[in-house]
């Protein structure tokens, strides 16, 4: 149960993130969730979108450097301690989270070193979402 994440590398200059959002929106690609990280010279935008292949092609054609990668999306109970219980299960499974971000009120995506093993270990512990389920949120 892996979900495709689109990563876009941007030079740190005003308007570049807006360009990404404008291109995707104009093409009918819905952004379901995102995360940004910055360094002095560049930024990294991680996106969960309704059509990752279309989004990547659009951005590539516009001169952006992009990358597709698998992440895990997990349903988090909307209650106090809900996130803690999910993260406890991830830790107990021995998965080391590299980063995480929220894609909607009750769902998160995160990357791990060995995604296949993490999926196997978490399958009966948390509610894993399929790529299709995430796109339909």
Helices and strands as residue ranges (DSSP letters): E 3-11, H 16-26, E 31-38, E 42-49, H 52-61, E 65-75, H 82-92, E 97-104, E 107-112, H 115-122, E 127-128, H 131-135
